[in-house]
């Protein structure tokens, strides 16, 4: 009912709606509407009640509440079951537990804050309260394990499209898992996989977007390399709208990939890449070397031309773009 009420308020676009009308639209008593309004006020919503006019939503708290997302979500599966946390260690850890517990594809875990947010290569992910978008999606793809890395490339395209749609900012994808604005990182993606025998049991796609992060609180070395949507726009972004848009793009791209493969995803990823055509430094667990990024192959690997002219496929690791 809470979600239905929010939907009515959003549809009214700040105009008054009478208690009787809300009650009839929601199929509940006027008293039930009043009680729900009171509970929303307790959560930080500002709702005006004026005799003979009704109710009017004046302000919503900046929270990723499930009913907020549910009121604007357009997907069929992704985000239809939401686990919301004010604070959690890591949404990826939690989503992996849901994967092990057999929860269905499409479940998501969101948090206002992570106290042990994780990045790639054992790094941590700075996750201050209500400033970012910290979300993990549970997937059960019918792929072989070696296909899973392509989900990173798919997720990057979904985030790029969502940022463009909601903020009007055109970010670039730094292979394989970063999104950048003006060469600075604004989003990171951490894909983790659970296996049974040699089949994929579940995949967790963890996405961290520096949405409303105040960059001045970042340590100096991070601030040099990172930015936030808020910083670039000069105003805060609507994190609920961003998440809804992200899930919608993700579902469309994922369904397409399940239907007829990753060709479109790879094509979009190439087009949005900040890495292709650039001289890069490749850092793997074993060694470090330089070359020019020339393409992304059908497996999602980065093809790099080394200085001796040979082309090498990089399947994982970290790249940095040279000046
Ligand atoms: C990276 O760039 O190193 C990947 C960062 C991924 C961060 C996200 S935030 C939501 C999810 N939960 C985590 O602990 N990590 C991912």
Boltz pocket constraint, residues with backbone or C-beta under 6 A from the ligand:
constraints:
  - pocket:
      binder: B
      contacts: [[A, 89], [A, 90], [A, 91], [A, 92], [A, 93], [A, 114], [A, 116], [A, 117], [A, 118], [A, 119], [A, 120], [A, 121], [A, 123], [A, 125], [A, 133], [A, 134], [A, 135], [A, 136], [A, 177], [A, 178], [A, 187], [A, 188], [A, 189], [A, 190], [A, 206], [A, 207], [A, 208], [A, 209]]
      max_distance: 6.0
